[in-house]
C-alpha cells in the first residue's frame, strides 16, 4: 500500500496493489480515499476470486507492510478464511 497526493494540500489517496513476486504480474490494484482493514479485506477477496486462486494447489503467502490496516482483525480473518498465510516485515 502506498499513498498518493490528493487534489488539495493535506489530502491523500491510498493505493492498494498486489503483485505476484515470481511473474511480476499485477494481480490487483485499487485506489481509496482512506485506509482501513475493511477495505484491505475487500481488496484481497476481490483479487482472490478474480484470479481464480481457490483452484491453486500450492499454498499462498501474502507479504505486506506493517500498516495498521494490514494488521486489522478483519483483514487477517479474511486471509485465514481464504487459506492465505500472512507474512510481514
C-alpha positions in Angstrom: 0.0 0.0 0.0 1.3 3.5 -0.8 -0.1 7.0 -0.6 -0.6 9.4 -3.4 -1.1 13.2 -3.1 -4.7 14.3 -3.4 -6.2 17.4 -5.2 -5.8 19.7 -2.2 -3.0 20.2 0.3 -3.1 17.6 3.1 -5.4 15.1 1.3 -4.2 11.7 0.2 -5.2 8.7 -1.8 -4.1 5.2 -0.9 -3.0 2.7 -3.5 -3.7 -0.9 -2.7 -1.5 -3.1 -5.0 -1.0 -6.8 -5.1 1.8 -8.3 -7.3 2.9 -11.9 -7.9 6.6 -11.8 -7.0 7.6 -14.6 -9.4 5.9 -13.3 -12.5 5.7 -9.6 -11.6 2.1 -9.7 -12.7 -0.2 -7.1 -11.1 -2.9 -9.2 -9.5 -5.0 -6.4 -8.2 -5.0 -2.6 -7.7 -7.4 -0.1 -6.3 -7.2 3.5 -5.0 -9.2 4.6 -1.9 -9.6 7.8 0.0 -8.7 6.2 3.3 -7.0 3.0 4.6 -8.9 0.6 6.7 -8.8 -3.1 7.5 -12.2 -3.5 5.8 -11.0 -2.0 2.5 -8.0 -4.3 2.7 -10.2 -7.3 3.3 -12.5 -6.4 0.4 -9.5 -5.8 -1.9 -7.9 -9.2 -1.1 -11.1 -11.0 -1.6 -11.8 -9.4 -5.0 -8.3 -10.2 -6.2 -8.5 -13.8 -4.9 -11.7 -14.6 -6.8 -10.9 -12.6 -9.9 -7.6 -14.5 -10.3 -9.2 -17.9 -9.5 -6.8 -18.5 -6.7 -9.1 -21.0 -5.0 -8.0 -23.6 -7.6 -4.3 -23.4 -6.7 -2.8 -26.4 -5.0 0.3 -24.6 -3.7 -0.1 -22.6 -0.5 -0.5 -18.8 -0.9 1.6 -16.4 1.1 0.8 -12.7 1.2 3.7 -10.4 2.2 2.7 -7.0 3.3 3.9 -3.9 5.2 3.3 -3.3 8.9 0.5 -0.8 8.3 -2.4 -0.8 10.8 -5.0 -1.9 8.1 -2.9 -4.9 7.3 -2.8 -5.9 11.0 -6.6 -5.4 11.5 -8.5 -8.4 12.7 -11.0 -8.2 9.8 -8.1 -8.3 7.3 -6.3 -11.2 9.0 -9.5 -13.2 9.4 -10.2 -12.9 5.6 -6.7 -14.2 4.9 -7.3 -17.2 7.1 -10.7 -17.8 5.5 -9.2 -17.8 2.0 -6.3 -20.1 3.1 -3.6 -17.4 2.6 -0.7 -17.3 5.0 0.2 -13.8 6.2 3.8 -12.6 6.2 5.0 -9.1 7.1 8.3 -7.3 7.7 
